[in-house]
Amino acid sequence: MLIALTGATGFIGQFLLRELPRRGHRVRVLLRRPSDVPMPAAGAVIGDLLRPQNLSAALEDVDAVIHSAGIGYGMTGIPEDDYRLLNTEATVGLARAGRRAGVKRFIFLSSIRAQSGPTADTVLTEADEPRPTEPYGRSKLAAERALAELDIDWVALRATLVYGPGAKGNIERLTQLARSPWPLPLASVKARRSLLALDNLAAAIDTVLRAPAPLRRPLIVSDVEALTIAEMIAAMRAGLARRPRIFPCPETLIQGVLRARGQDERYRSAFGSLVANPSALVSLGWRPQVTTPAGLRELMRMSDTSAR
């Protein structure tokens, strides 16, 4: 297929730009400003997502669009109107341009935050009523609902926290914690969280690209196994050829220390559960390529090798 890719300079977009050709696809990059054409793109077109009327030529002969551009989660000081403009309106405008150009499928990289806040008391499925709690999640959900009103075959991949080389935010903080020389008091934290390996995300995208029937729905995408933070640290330290060095400590004490440091929000996001069930995607034929422990071990091995 010829695929138009937005966000090719971002963390996920850069990976897809390398991975999609390996899966037999050609990639045309949609760039916001003139720059060197990323490789291995089949071509690049300069276009403004906020002016979709100028994208008709960019989408000519394109089979599918993968839309990964937008304001990411965790950015501070961003007005809600900016989330709406760049994550919602730009998405809908691009999808309309794709429909006019005859694009067969529109793949929107949404987020599990379109469905839930930072934690959830139950295992999340697409059947649950979406309850985003911050502007980022609300903007993603609004884009999904607007796509549902268009006459185009679309799918929104509600991805959990994605990890891989170059990941920032919570994954970067987790790798720093794993690299620390100290024993960590995390064995008593029982909350589990679903993560998503870059390789598994690429396989999910390939699955929905090749799905024969119309989709027109959101799909959760996450690694199948949810881990505790202690299990994550143990896997990462194994990738560094180190012992886990994790010991129990009352969770209330950890919470109290973080609260005293003004990091109560970090406690809720890191130590609360957020488990997602990707069985709907599995039913389409998706098979995750790596387990979370293996993926975290490999992440640390790769980063350790590149640092030498």
C-alpha positions in Angstrom: 0.0 0.0 0.0 0.9 3.6 -0.4 0.5 5.2 3.0 0.5 8.9 4.0 2.1 9.4 7.4 1.8 12.4 9.6 4.0 13.0 12.6 7.0 11.3 11.0 9.5 13.3 13.0 8.0 12.2 16.4 8.8 9.3 18.6 6.2 6.9 17.1 6.3 8.4 13.6 10.0 7.9 13.2 9.6 4.2 14.1 6.8 3.7 11.7 8.8 5.4 8.9 11.4 2.7 9.4 9.1 -0.2 10.1 6.3 0.1 7.5 8.6 -0.4 4.5 9.9 -3.6 6.1 6.3 -4.8 6.1 6.0 -4.1 2.4 4.4 -0.6 2.4 5.4 2.6 0.7 5.3 5.7 2.8 4.6 9.3 1.8 5.5 11.7 4.6 3.3 14.8 5.2 5.6 17.5 6.6 4.5 20.6 8.3 7.5 22.7 7.2 10.3 22.3 4.6 13.1 20.1 5.9 15.2 17.1 4.8 13.0 14.3 3.6 13.1 11.5 6.3 14.3 8.2 4.9 13.0 5.7 3.9 10.1 7.7 2.7 8.8 7.1 -0.8 8.2 10.8 -1.0 7.4 13.9 1.1 4.8 16.7 0.7 4.8 20.0 2.6 1.3 20.7 3.9 -0.5 22.4 6.8 -2.9 20.1 8.6 -4.9 23.2 9.6 -5.5 23.9 5.9 -6.7 20.6 4.6 -8.0 22.1 1.4 -4.3 22.2 0.3 -3.8 18.4 0.9 -5.6 17.0 -2.1 -2.4 16.6 -4.1 -0.6 15.2 -1.1 -3.1 12.4 -0.8 -3.4 11.5 -4.5 -3.2 7.7 -5.0 -2.8 7.1 -1.3 -4.4 3.9 0.0 -4.4 4.8 3.7 -3.5 7.6 6.1 -1.8 7.0 9.4 -2.3 10.1 11.5 0.2 10.3 14.4 0.7 14.1 14.5 -0.7 16.2 17.3 -0.1 17.5 20.8 1.1 14.7 23.0 0.1 13.8 26.5 1.9 15.4 29.5 2.8 18.7 27.9 2.3 21.5 30.4 0.8 24.9 29.9 -1.1 24.0 26.7 -4.6 25.6 26.5 -7.5 23.3 25.9 -8.3 25.2 22.7 -5.0 24.2 21.3 -5.7 20.5 22.0 -9.0 21.0 20.3 -7.5 22.7 17.3 -4.5 20.4 16.7 -5.8 17.0 18.0 -9.5 17.3 17.0 -10.0 19.8 14.2 -6.8 19.0 12.3 -7.6 15.3 12.5 -11.1 15.7 11.1 -9.9 18.1 8.4 -7.3 15.5 7.3 -9.9 12.8 7.2 -12.2 14.9 5.0 -9.3 15.6 2.7 -8.6 11.8 2.6 -12.2 11.1 1.8 -12.2 13.5 -1.1 -8.9 11.9 -2.4 -10.4 8.4 -2.3 -8.3 7.1 0.7 -9.6 3.7 1.6 -8.8 3.8 5.4 -7.9 6.4 7.9 -5.9 5.2 11.0 -6.0 7.7 13.9 -3.4 7.2 16.7 -5.7 8.0 19.6 -4.9 7.1 23.2 -6.3 5.1 26.1 -6.8 8.6 27.7 -9.7 9.0 25.3 -11.4 6.3 27.4 -10.1 6.8 30.9 -8.2 9.0 33.3 -4.8 8.1 34.6 -6.1 5.2 36.5 -9.1 2.8 36.3 -10.7 0.5 38.8 -11.7 -2.1 36.2 -10.1 -3.6 33.1 -10.8 -1.3 30.2 -12.6 -2.4 27.0 -14.1 -0.6 24.1 -17.5 -1.4 25.5 -16.9 1.0 28.5 -18.3 4.5 28.3 -15.4 6.8 27.7 -14.5 9.1 30.6 -11.5 11.2 29.8 -10.4 13.5 32.6 -8.1 16.0 31.0 -7.9 18.1 27.8 -5.6 15.7 25.9 -8.0 12.8 26.4 -11.1 14.9 25.6 -9.5 16.1 22.4 -8.8 12.6 21.2 -12.3 11.4 22.0 -13.8 14.4 20.2 -11.8 13.5 17.2 -13.0 9.9 17.3 -16.6 11.0 17.5 -16.2 13.4 14.6 -14.6 10.7 12.5 -17.7 8.5 13.2 -19.8 11.1 11.4 -17.7 11.0 8.2 -18.2 8.8 5.2 -14.8 7.2 5.4 -13.5 3.9 6.8 -11.6 4.8 10.0 -10.1 3.2 13.1 -8.9 4.9 16.2 -6.1 3.0 18.0 -6.5 3.7 21.7 -2.9 3.0 22.7 -1.6 2.6 26.2 1.8 4.1 27.2 4.2 3.3 24.4 7.8 2.3 25.2 10.8 1.9 23.0 14.1 3.6 22.2 13.7 7.4 22.5 10.6 7.3 24.7 10.2 10.3 26.9 7.9 11.1 29.9 7.0 8.3 32.2 9.0 5.7 30.3 12.1 7.9 30.5 11.6 8.4 34.3 11.1 4.6 34.7 14.4 3.9 32.9 16.2 6.4 35.1 14.8 4.6 38.1 15.9 1.3 36.8 19.4 2.6 36.2 19.7 4.0 39.7 22.2 2.0 41.9 19.8 1.9 44.9 17.5 -0.8 46.1 13.9 0.3 45.5 10.9 0.1 48.0 8.4 -1.0 45.4 7.6 -4.7 46.1 4.4 -3.9 48.0 2.9 -1.8 45.2 0.3 -4.1 43.6 -1.2 -1.8 41.0 -0.8 -3.1 37.4 -0.4 -1.1 34.3 -0.7 -1.9 30.6 2.2 -0.8 28.4 2.7 -1.1 24.6 5.8 -2.0 22.8 6.6 -0.1 19.6 6.9 -3.4 17.7 3.4 -4.4 18.9 2.0 -1.1 17.9 3.5 -1.5 14.4 1.9 -5.0 14.2 -1.4 -3.6 15.2 -1.3 -0.9 12.5 -0.4 -3.5 9.9 -3.3 -5.6 11.1 -5.9 -2.8 10.6 -4.3 -1.8 7.3 -4.9 -5.3 6.0 -8.3 -5.9 7.6 -10.7 -6.7 4.7 -14.0 -5.4 6.2 -14.8 -1.8 7.2 -13.8 -1.0 10.8 -15.2 2.4 11.7 -14.5 2.0 15.4 -12.0 2.5 18.2 -9.7 -0.4 19.2 -7.7 -0.7 22.3 -4.0 -1.6 21.7 -1.8 -2.7 24.5 0.6 -5.5 25.4 -1.4 -8.4 26.6 0.3 -8.7 30.0 0.0 -5.8 32.6 2.8 -5.5 35.1 3.4 -4.0 38.5 6.0 -1.2 38.7 8.3 -3.7 40.6 8.0 -6.2 37.7 8.8 -3.4 35.2 11.9 -2.4 37.2 13.0 -6.1 37.5 12.7 -6.6 33.8 14.6 -3.5 33.0 17.4 -4.3 35.4 17.6 -7.7 33.9 18.2 -6.0 30.6 21.2 -4.3 32.3 22.4 -7.7 33.7 21.5 -6.6 37.2 19.5 -8.1 40.0 16.1 -6.6 40.8 17.0 -5.2 44.2 13.4 -4.5 45.1 12.1 -4.7 48.7 8.7 -4.2 50.3 7.6 -0.9 51.9 4.1 0.2 53.0 2.5 1.9 50.1 1.1 4.6 52.3 4.6 5.6 53.3 5.7 6.0 49.7 2.6 8.1 49.0 3.3 10.2 52.0 6.9 10.9 50.9 5.8 11.9 47.4 3.0 14.0 48.7 5.5 15.9 51.0 7.5 16.6 47.9 4.5 17.9 46.0 4.4 14.9 43.8 1.0 13.5 44.6 -0.1 13.5 41.0 3.0 11.4 40.1 2.0 8.9 42.7 -1.5 8.6 41.3 -0.3 8.2 37.7 2.6 5.8 38.6 1.0 3.7 41.4 -2.6 3.4 40.3 -3.8 0.6 38.1 -4.6 1.1 34.4 -5.2 -2.3 32.7 -6.5 -2.5 29.1 -7.9 -5.5 27.3 -6.9 -5.6 23.5 -9.1 -8.7 22.8 -11.1 -6.9 20.1 -7.9 -6.2 18.2 -6.7 -9.8 18.7 -10.0 -11.0 17.1 -8.9 -9.2 13.9 -5.8 -11.4 13.8 -3.3 -9.2 15.7 -0.6 -11.1 17.4 1.7 -9.2 19.7 5.3 -9.9 18.8 6.9 -9.2 22.2 5.9 -9.6 25.8 6.2 -6.6 28.1 9.1 -8.1 30.2 11.0 -9.1 27.1 10.4 -5.7 25.5 11.6 -3.8 28.6 14.7 -6.0 28.8 15.5 -5.3 25.2 14.9 -1.6 25.6 17.5 -1.4 28.3 19.9 -3.6 26.4 19.6 -1.3 23.4 20.0 1.9 25.4 23.0 0.4 27.3 24.7 -0.6 24.1 24.1 2.8 22.5 25.5 4.6 25.6 28.9 2.8 25.2 
